[in-house]
Amino acid sequence: MSPFKGCIIRDSNGSLVVAADYKLSRENISMLEAKALRKGLQLAKQYGKTRNLSIEGDSDEVIRRVSDDMDTEPSGMEIYPVITDIKKMLKQRCFRGWEISHIRTEDNKVADLLACMGACLGPEDQDEEIWDLDSNPPSQPVMLVRVGIAGVDWLRSYSNWIWFLLYCIVLSLLVQTAVHLIVCVVECEVAGGFWPLKSDALILFLCLLVLLVLSVGNKLPVTATLGIGCQHLLLLACSHMLYVAAAVGLLSKQQDARLLCCFAAILPAHGIMKMILWLLISSVGNSI
């Protein structure tokens, strides 16, 4: 598990206020997420963004513990001291009108991007990096975070669920294959990237069976189903080609390739790039 975690603070309009990445001690995922939340609250207090605060995170356990009103320490709960610190902070006068909610891991892409940037670009002896909008022109990390926010916002508002479903199906079919293992090696080299678990693969495989049943029942042409699946497989390959390029860059210690790897972390969720790849693949397919 990578010790790097990211944090983003946005205003009521969704615009970036400040972003940060933190190098924490190597512990279990819940402890890392709890410490990252505590760091994020400290950052929000530092920048005066504590009124009507909406806190989001992808750790269900941490969100549940913070929301729990019980103050007694459960047996064997290592993260209790950190959770207690978080609750004490939220009771301070400056934190007025806060709420906390769980979001999906794929909706937390920008924080993952920051963690990736911390692993790739941060000095080895530096435990945290903070970027705000005071720099003029904006630094490369600030611009990357802005692009990431746009990509995640697009994904959240995307209404045609079939495209996202097919993309997930392709991922699930590659679990534990050579492609999966190679990509994991490349991603873990920089930040320990995310891939669907076997349980996720099973659920998505059942979704694929539903599509095939529709095809057999003449509700959806088989050729159309397979054609769309192949195009999304190519989309997936194009996005992971950036990881391969980044791996080469890591071996040669090239800074530009490391930045490319950071950008690759948000590309699959970026609508404009996905549409461009879609048009290119479609045009090639039509010309054959």
C-alpha positions, 0 to 999 in steps of 0.5 A: 500500500502506497504511503502517499495520500492526496487532498483537494479543497474546493469552493462552493462553485467547485473551483480549486482552492488548494491541493496537497499530497502527504507522505504518511507512515506505511500502515493499513488502508483505514489508518492511512485514510483517517490520517489523510482526513485529519491532514485535510481538516488541518489544511481547511482550517489553515485556508479558512474553508471551514464553514458549511464544509462537505467532506468526501472520502472513499473509505467507508470505515473512516466515514462510518467511524467519524459519523458515529456519536459513540466516544467509547474505544472499541476493542482492537480499533487501532485508528481510534486515536486518529478518529478521536482527533478528527471528532475533536477538530470538528467540534471546534467553533470554526467548523460550523455546518459540516457533513461527511459522505462516502464516494466511490473510488472512481470518483476520487480520481483527483486525490489519487492523482495527487498521491501519484504526484507525491510518489513521482515528483516529491523530494524524498525528504519532504513529507508534504507538498501544498499547491494553491492559486497564488502562483502565477502562472499556475504550477504544473500540479495545479493545472493537472488537478484542474484537469482532473476535477473537470474529468471527474465532474464529467464522469459524475454527470455522465448519463449514458450508463452503458458506456461506463458499464462496458468499460468496467466489463473490459477491466473485469475480463482482464483481471489476473491476466498478463495485461493486468499484472503488467499494468499493476507493476507499472502503477505500483511503481508510482502509487499503487494503482486501483484495479477491480477486485475479483468480486467486482469482476464477478458482478461485472461478468454477470452484467456481461451475461445480461448483455448476451441474453439480450443479444440472444433474444434479438433485443441487441445485435450480437455484432453490435455488442461485440463491436462496442466491446472491442472498441472499449478494449482499444480505448482501455489499451490506449489509456494504459499505453501512457502507463507503459510510457511512464514506466520507461520514463521512470527507468530513465528518470525523465521528469516529463515521463513522470508527469505523463504518468500523473496525467495518465491516472486521470485520463480514463475519466476524462470525457474529451480524451475518451471521445477523441479516442472513440472517434479515431478508433471508429474512423479506423474501423470504418476504413477497414 
